[in-house]
Amino acid sequence: MTRAKVVAALVCLVAVVAAAPFAWGYVSKWLKVSLDAGENPYAGITIVHRQLPPSTVPDEWADRLEKQVGTDLGLEVRQDWRPDQGDGPWTGASVLRAALEGQVRVPEAPDFRVMGVLTNARDAKGVAEHGLIYLIWFQTPVDADSWIRSTAPVFTDPAAEKASRTWWAGFDAVHYTPGAQDHTDAIDHWVRSFTACPNGEQGCSIPEHLATAGVTPAP
């Protein structure tokens, strides 16, 4: 390399280093302005944990919720990971998908990699009485994060969307809107319960950082 080229390269390097703080300052300012303008994608979301619980078939969680609430909620689990668990595969579950699409948005491949769904969407009486429960189990927490940040509204009915709550727990996004009975507090405890103790609730103790994870405030 000639002396002139070396000098030119050094000048470019110095220029990049000198400009970097200003560029980062601009980006940081832009992000702050975006959040101040009401663009926080997590506003209204309860982030219980960004990584936990580990990826697992949520069929035990369905039994746990019904036990905690004290009634049959009409839940079903469709998933593609373990054929011996749940109520059948998610892929090809056209009847369930149709029931969901009439009430909520459904993640589509290849934008989102879905492992399964836990919901009571096909139980019309259950939805009317207890509300719609809609857990989406994603392949990675990144998929769950992308879904939460990019999907609003979730519920097709504006009143249901307004009354709804969303929780993020690792690989899972949980959406709920009440029916005649409001089980929001029970759903909230349930999400924290399976986040802390995904394999069973016997002897489960929810640590403080999960028990106190709050709703992200609006800007």
TORKOL-4160 file (C-alpha; in steps of 0.2 Angstrom, whole numbers, padded with zeros to 4 digits, m for minus):
219
<pt num="1" X="0000" Y="0000" Z="0000"/>
<pt num="2" X="0007" Y="0017" Z="m0005"/>
<pt num="3" X="0010" Y="0031" Z="0008"/>
<pt num="4" X="m0004" Y="0041" Z="0001"/>
<pt num="5" X="m0017" Y="0027" Z="0003"/>
<pt num="6" X="m0011" Y="0024" Z="0021"/>
<pt num="7" X="m0014" Y="0042" Z="0025"/>
<pt num="8" X="m0031" Y="0042" Z="0017"/>
<pt num="9" X="m0036" Y="0026" Z="0026"/>
<pt num="10" X="m0031" Y="0034" Z="0043"/>
<pt num="11" X="m0040" Y="0050" Z="0039"/>
<pt num="12" X="m0056" Y="0040" Z="0035"/>
<pt num="13" X="m0054" Y="0030" Z="0051"/>
<pt num="14" X="m0052" Y="0046" Z="0062"/>
<pt num="15" X="m0067" Y="0053" Z="0053"/>
<pt num="16" X="m0078" Y="0038" Z="0057"/>
<pt num="17" X="m0072" Y="0037" Z="0076"/>
<pt num="18" X="m0075" Y="0056" Z="0078"/>
<pt num="19" X="m0093" Y="0054" Z="0070"/>
<pt num="20" X="m0098" Y="0039" Z="0080"/>
<pt num="21" X="m0103" Y="0048" Z="0096"/>
<pt num="22" X="m0114" Y="0060" Z="0086"/>
<pt num="23" X="m0122" Y="0046" Z="0076"/>
<pt num="24" X="m0126" Y="0036" Z="0092"/>
<pt num="25" X="m0132" Y="0052" Z="0100"/>
<pt num="26" X="m0144" Y="0055" Z="0085"/>
<pt num="27" X="m0150" Y="0037" Z="0086"/>
<pt num="28" X="m0153" Y="0038" Z="0105"/>
<pt num="29" X="m0162" Y="0055" Z="0103"/>
<pt num="30" X="m0173" Y="0047" Z="0089"/>
<pt num="31" X="m0177" Y="0032" Z="0100"/>
<pt num="32" X="m0182" Y="0043" Z="0115"/>
<pt num="33" X="m0192" Y="0054" Z="0103"/>
<pt num="34" X="m0201" Y="0039" Z="0097"/>
<pt num="35" X="m0205" Y="0033" Z="0114"/>
<pt num="36" X="m0211" Y="0050" Z="0120"/>
<pt num="37" X="m0222" Y="0051" Z="0105"/>
<pt num="38" X="m0231" Y="0036" Z="0110"/>
<pt num="39" X="m0223" Y="0023" Z="0100"/>
<pt num="40" X="m0217" Y="0011" Z="0114"/>
<pt num="41" X="m0221" Y="m0006" Z="0107"/>
<pt num="42" X="m0222" Y="m0014" Z="0125"/>
<pt num="43" X="m0235" Y="m0001" Z="0132"/>
<pt num="44" X="m0249" Y="m0010" Z="0141"/>
<pt num="45" X="m0239" Y="m0027" Z="0141"/>
<pt num="46" X="m0235" Y="m0037" Z="0156"/>
<pt num="47" X="m0217" Y="m0043" Z="0153"/>
<pt num="48" X="m0216" Y="m0057" Z="0166"/>
<pt num="49" X="m0199" Y="m0063" Z="0159"/>
<pt num="50" X="m0190" Y="m0062" Z="0142"/>
<pt num="51" X="m0183" Y="m0079" Z="0142"/>
<pt num="52" X="m0193" Y="m0090" Z="0155"/>
<pt num="53" X="m0201" Y="m0102" Z="0155"/>
<pt num="54" X="m0191" Y="m0114" Z="0144"/>
<pt num="55" X="m0200" Y="m0121" Z="0129"/>
<pt num="56" X="m0212" Y="m0134" Z="0133"/>
<pt num="57" X="m0229" Y="m0141" Z="0128"/>
<pt num="58" X="m0242" Y="m0131" Z="0138"/>
<pt num="59" X="m0255" Y="m0145" Z="0141"/>
<pt num="60" X="m0251" Y="m0146" Z="0160"/>
<pt num="61" X="m0254" Y="m0127" Z="0160"/>
<pt num="62" X="m0271" Y="m0129" Z="0154"/>
<pt num="63" X="m0275" Y="m0141" Z="0168"/>
<pt num="64" X="m0267" Y="m0130" Z="0180"/>
<pt num="65" X="m0277" Y="m0115" Z="0175"/>
<pt num="66" X="m0294" Y="m0124" Z="0176"/>
<pt num="67" X="m0289" Y="m0130" Z="0193"/>
<pt num="68" X="m0284" Y="m0113" Z="0199"/>
<pt num="69" X="m0300" Y="m0105" Z="0192"/>
<pt num="70" X="m0311" Y="m0120" Z="0198"/>
<pt num="71" X="m0320" Y="m0124" Z="0182"/>
<pt num="72" X="m0319" Y="m0131" Z="0165"/>
<pt num="73" X="m0314" Y="m0117" Z="0153"/>
<pt num="74" X="m0315" Y="m0127" Z="0137"/>
<pt num="75" X="m0297" Y="m0126" Z="0134"/>
<pt num="76" X="m0288" Y="m0136" Z="0120"/>
<pt num="77" X="m0269" Y="m0137" Z="0116"/>
<pt num="78" X="m0264" Y="m0139" Z="0098"/>
<pt num="79" X="m0245" Y="m0141" Z="0095"/>
<pt num="80" X="m0233" Y="m0149" Z="0083"/>
<pt num="81" X="m0218" Y="m0154" Z="0095"/>
<pt num="82" X="m0224" Y="m0170" Z="0104"/>
<pt num="83" X="m0238" Y="m0180" Z="0095"/>
<pt num="84" X="m0242" Y="m0189" Z="0111"/>
<pt num="85" X="m0247" Y="m0173" Z="0121"/>
<pt num="86" X="m0261" Y="m0160" Z="0119"/>
<pt num="87" X="m0277" Y="m0162" Z="0108"/>
<pt num="88" X="m0268" Y="m0164" Z="0091"/>
<pt num="89" X="m0257" Y="m0154" Z="0079"/>
<pt num="90" X="m0257" Y="m0136" Z="0076"/>
<pt num="91" X="m0252" Y="m0137" Z="0058"/>
<pt num="92" X="m0268" Y="m0141" Z="0048"/>
<pt num="93" X="m0280" Y="m0137" Z="0063"/>
<pt num="94" X="m0291" Y="m0128" Z="0051"/>
<pt num="95" X="m0307" Y="m0129" Z="0062"/>
<pt num="96" X="m0298" Y="m0121" Z="0076"/>
<pt num="97" X="m0289" Y="m0108" Z="0065"/>
<pt num="98" X="m0306" Y="m0103" Z="0058"/>
<pt num="99" X="m0313" Y="m0101" Z="0076"/>
<pt num="100" X="m0298" Y="m0090" Z="0081"/>
<pt num="101" X="m0298" Y="m0080" Z="0065"/>
<pt num="102" X="m0316" Y="m0074" Z="0069"/>
<pt num="103" X="m0310" Y="m0067" Z="0086"/>
<pt num="104" X="m0291" Y="m0064" Z="0085"/>
<pt num="105" X="m0276" Y="m0062" Z="0074"/>
<pt num="106" X="m0267" Y="m0078" Z="0070"/>
<pt num="107" X="m0248" Y="m0078" Z="0067"/>
<pt num="108" X="m0243" Y="m0083" Z="0050"/>
<pt num="109" X="m0228" Y="m0092" Z="0043"/>
<pt num="110" X="m0214" Y="m0087" Z="0038"/>
<pt num="111" X="m0216" Y="m0071" Z="0048"/>
<pt num="112" X="m0219" Y="m0081" Z="0065"/>
<pt num="113" X="m0213" Y="m0098" Z="0069"/>
<pt num="114" X="m0227" Y="m0106" Z="0080"/>
<pt num="115" X="m0225" Y="m0122" Z="0090"/>
<pt num="116" X="m0243" Y="m0122" Z="0096"/>
<pt num="117" X="m0258" Y="m0114" Z="0104"/>
<pt num="118" X="m0268" Y="m0115" Z="0120"/>
<pt num="119" X="m0286" Y="m0108" Z="0119"/>
<pt num="120" X="m0304" Y="m0110" Z="0122"/>
<pt num="121" X="m0309" Y="m0101" Z="0106"/>
<pt num="122" X="m0320" Y="m0116" Z="0099"/>
<pt num="123" X="m0331" Y="m0116" Z="0115"/>
<pt num="124" X="m0343" Y="m0102" Z="0112"/>
<pt num="125" X="m0352" Y="m0104" Z="0128"/>
<pt num="126" X="m0335" Y="m0104" Z="0138"/>
<pt num="127" X="m0329" Y="m0088" Z="0129"/>
<pt num="128" X="m0346" Y="m0079" Z="0133"/>
<pt num="129" X="m0345" Y="m0084" Z="0151"/>
<pt num="130" X="m0326" Y="m0084" Z="0155"/>
<pt num="131" X="m0318" Y="m0074" Z="0141"/>
<pt num="132" X="m0307" Y="m0079" Z="0127"/>
<pt num="133" X="m0290" Y="m0086" Z="0133"/>
<pt num="134" X="m0277" Y="m0086" Z="0119"/>
<pt num="135" X="m0259" Y="m0092" Z="0122"/>
<pt num="136" X="m0247" Y="m0094" Z="0107"/>
<pt num="137" X="m0231" Y="m0104" Z="0110"/>
<pt num="138" X="m0218" Y="m0098" Z="0098"/>
<pt num="139" X="m0202" Y="m0107" Z="0093"/>
<pt num="140" X="m0191" Y="m0094" Z="0101"/>
<pt num="141" X="m0193" Y="m0079" Z="0113"/>
<pt num="142" X="m0188" Y="m0068" Z="0098"/>
<pt num="143" X="m0203" Y="m0074" Z="0089"/>
<pt num="144" X="m0214" Y="m0070" Z="0104"/>
<pt num="145" X="m0206" Y="m0053" Z="0105"/>
<pt num="146" X="m0208" Y="m0049" Z="0087"/>
<pt num="147" X="m0227" Y="m0054" Z="0088"/>
<pt num="148" X="m0230" Y="m0043" Z="0103"/>
<pt num="149" X="m0221" Y="m0028" Z="0096"/>
<pt num="150" X="m0229" Y="m0029" Z="0079"/>
<pt num="151" X="m0247" Y="m0035" Z="0082"/>
<pt num="152" X="m0260" Y="m0023" Z="0088"/>
<pt num="153" X="m0274" Y="m0025" Z="0089"/>
<pt num="154" X="m0275" Y="m0044" Z="0093"/>
<pt num="155" X="m0294" Y="m0045" Z="0096"/>
<pt num="156" X="m0305" Y="m0042" Z="0081"/>
<pt num="157" X="m0319" Y="m0034" Z="0091"/>
<pt num="158" X="m0314" Y="m0016" Z="0097"/>
<pt num="159" X="m0323" Y="m0019" Z="0114"/>
<pt num="160" X="m0314" Y="m0035" Z="0117"/>
<pt num="161" X="m0297" Y="m0027" Z="0113"/>
<pt num="162" X="m0300" Y="m0013" Z="0124"/>
<pt num="163" X="m0304" Y="m0024" Z="0139"/>
<pt num="164" X="m0289" Y="m0036" Z="0135"/>
<pt num="165" X="m0273" Y="m0040" Z="0143"/>
<pt num="166" X="m0257" Y="m0047" Z="0136"/>
<pt num="167" X="m0242" Y="m0055" Z="0145"/>
<pt num="168" X="m0225" Y="m0060" Z="0138"/>
<pt num="169" X="m0217" Y="m0075" Z="0146"/>
<pt num="170" X="m0202" Y="m0081" Z="0136"/>
<pt num="171" X="m0208" Y="m0092" Z="0122"/>
<pt num="172" X="m0226" Y="m0088" Z="0125"/>
<pt num="173" X="m0238" Y="m0073" Z="0122"/>
<pt num="174" X="m0254" Y="m0074" Z="0132"/>
<pt num="175" X="m0269" Y="m0064" Z="0127"/>
<pt num="176" X="m0285" Y="m0063" Z="0137"/>
<pt num="177" X="m0301" Y="m0053" Z="0136"/>
<pt num="178" X="m0315" Y="m0056" Z="0149"/>
<pt num="179" X="m0333" Y="m0063" Z="0147"/>
<pt num="180" X="m0347" Y="m0062" Z="0159"/>
<pt num="181" X="m0334" Y="m0067" Z="0172"/>
<pt num="182" X="m0318" Y="m0058" Z="0173"/>
<pt num="183" X="m0303" Y="m0070" Z="0176"/>
<pt num="184" X="m0289" Y="m0057" Z="0173"/>
<pt num="185" X="m0282" Y="m0059" Z="0190"/>
<pt num="186" X="m0282" Y="m0078" Z="0189"/>
<pt num="187" X="m0274" Y="m0077" Z="0172"/>
<pt num="188" X="m0261" Y="m0065" Z="0179"/>
<pt num="189" X="m0256" Y="m0077" Z="0193"/>
<pt num="190" X="m0257" Y="m0092" Z="0181"/>
<pt num="191" X="m0244" Y="m0084" Z="0169"/>
<pt num="192" X="m0232" Y="m0080" Z="0183"/>
<pt num="193" X="m0235" Y="m0098" Z="0190"/>
<pt num="194" X="m0230" Y="m0107" Z="0174"/>
<pt num="195" X="m0216" Y="m0095" Z="0171"/>
<pt num="196" X="m0209" Y="m0099" Z="0188"/>
<pt num="197" X="m0213" Y="m0118" Z="0189"/>
<pt num="198" X="m0217" Y="m0124" Z="0171"/>
<pt num="199" X="m0217" Y="m0142" Z="0175"/>
<pt num="200" X="m0230" Y="m0142" Z="0189"/>
<pt num="201" X="m0237" Y="m0131" Z="0203"/>
<pt num="202" X="m0235" Y="m0143" Z="0217"/>
<pt num="203" X="m0223" Y="m0134" Z="0229"/>
<pt num="204" X="m0221" Y="m0119" Z="0217"/>
<pt num="205" X="m0215" Y="m0103" Z="0224"/>
<pt num="206" X="m0215" Y="m0088" Z="0213"/>
<pt num="207" X="m0199" Y="m0077" Z="0215"/>
<pt num="208" X="m0202" Y="m0059" Z="0219"/>
<pt num="209" X="m0195" Y="m0053" Z="0202"/>
<pt num="210" X="m0208" Y="m0063" Z="0193"/>
<pt num="211" X="m0222" Y="m0060" Z="0206"/>
<pt num="212" X="m0220" Y="m0041" Z="0204"/>
<pt num="213" X="m0217" Y="m0039" Z="0186"/>
<pt num="214" X="m0229" Y="m0025" Z="0181"/>
<pt num="215" X="m0237" Y="m0018" Z="0166"/>
<pt num="216" X="m0226" Y="m0008" Z="0155"/>
<pt num="217" X="m0233" Y="0010" Z="0156"/>
<pt num="218" X="m0239" Y="0020" Z="0141"/>
<pt num="219" X="m0227" Y="0035" Z="0137"/>
